Amino acid sequence: MEPTFLQTYWWIVISILGGLLVFLLFVQGGQTLFLTNSNKQSQALMVTSLGRKWELTFTTLVVFGGAFFAAFPLFYSTSFGGAYWLWMLILFSFVVQAVSYEFRTRKGNLFSTRTYDICLVFNGLFGCVLLGVAVGMMFFGGHFTIVKTNILDTASPVISQWAPSHGIEAIFNWRNLLLGFTVFFLARTLGALYFINNIRDQKDFGVTMRTQTLINGTIFALLFVSFVIVLMLSPGLRMTYSGFVLEPNCYWHNLLAMWWLIPVLLLAVIAVLYGIYRTAFSSTFTKGIWYAGVGTVVVVIILFWLAGFNDTAYYPSITDTDSSLTIVNSSSTPFTLTAMSYASLIIPVVLFYIVYVWKKMNSRPITPADLNQHD
């Protein structure tokens, strides 16, 4: 069952938003690096730097969820409405982040600045790991069933039912956790690369961040290779005219079917590794965030395509195979997809605005002198 043009278009849009979201998690990763530097001035510079960008991550997460709601509402209702304990933990960590940036230095707050910094570290750790767990279910499945006829049941018109643990069980799936910690160490690596690009502090700060780039980048590389191997060896569900069929090495077969993605994937991985190790072993190179960032976006886009295209169930059900979700059976009506497609034409304008504002804010690196400016 081939998806229509609009269904394909919206899956591409969502994959791009997913890639941008993972890149912007450098904010969360950077927050977990606060406690690695005991210098108060350096910590203040790190918070100031991230404080100018944290809204971009939160906004992209909201837009990502909104795009899923508009284009693939059955996924939205099944995942966000079923695995709600998992998503509530994710959203709680982001709410804690917003409150912390707002109140950490405000006079008269009930808690110390240190408390809010710990909350930011909490967001960096749990926000990244749990987002990875949530995305992991798109490959390794969730415990849900879907009965569309339930919509006619006036007593309980709920078509999606989840396991009693409502998403908590996904946290204890080792394959989901593998992806979660891969995302976490990627975010820490990107955070260190971002600090090197955006902050000009004393020499020790640069050395510390380059060391963090090397350590976290190496851990990320090992975890990423492990995840790719596990993914390529994992079975997947493919939709046929007679129903879903469990196919061994499904995602490897998807990659071979879209063979032109292989060189693109390799170039993206090389870009990420180049950004990491060129920065780690050079005392003057500061552009690693852009090589690693662009490579990250491309890799995530390809992972989404492997999950959704070729009649693959991008949200397989462990409980009931026939309840699994594909691009075709979970999308909105053609009318809604068409209307939203017109609305999506404004996305390039929004992206241009983000790039413009980012460029203005990063017109020069942050220095200790900026700590005394409040305009």
Secondary structure, DSSP 4 states (H G I P E B T S, - for coil): -PPPHHHHHHHHHHHHHHHHHHHHTHHHHHHTTGGG---HHHHHHHHHHHHTTHHHHHHHHHHHHHHHHHH-HHHIIIIIHHSHHHHHHHHHHHHHHHHHHHHTT-TT-SS-HHHHHHHHHHHHHHHHHHHHHHHHHHHH-BSEEE-GGGGG-SS----EEE-TTTTHHHHT-HHHHHHHHHHHHHHHHHHHHHHHHHB---HHHHHHHHHHHHHHHHHHHHHHHHHHHHHHHS-EEEEETTEEEEETTHHHHHHHHTTTHHHHHHHHHHHHHHHHHHHHT-SS---HHHHHHHHHHHHHHHHHHHHHSTTB-SB-BSS-GGG-B-TTTT---HHHHHHHHHHHTTHHHHHHHHHHHHHHHTSS-B-GGGGG---
